[in-house]
Amino acid sequence: MLDNQRIQLNVRISKETSEKLEEIVEYYQQGLKLGRIYKGDVLTDIIEKSYEIMIKQKRSFKRF
């Protein structure tokens, strides 16, 4: 995906989920030491990694 091809998602999440996201963002920021990390970047990373796992699992299921 090209960086200039972005869309905005407006979603409602629980306060608890928002707090967890904040904690994850802080974790990324401490671990990466790249400066400011944004929630969108963290969510993108989580979604991409989850997608890769899903594809691998789908391939495994097709073998059986």
Order of alpha helices (4+ residues) and beta strands (2+ residues): alpha-alpha
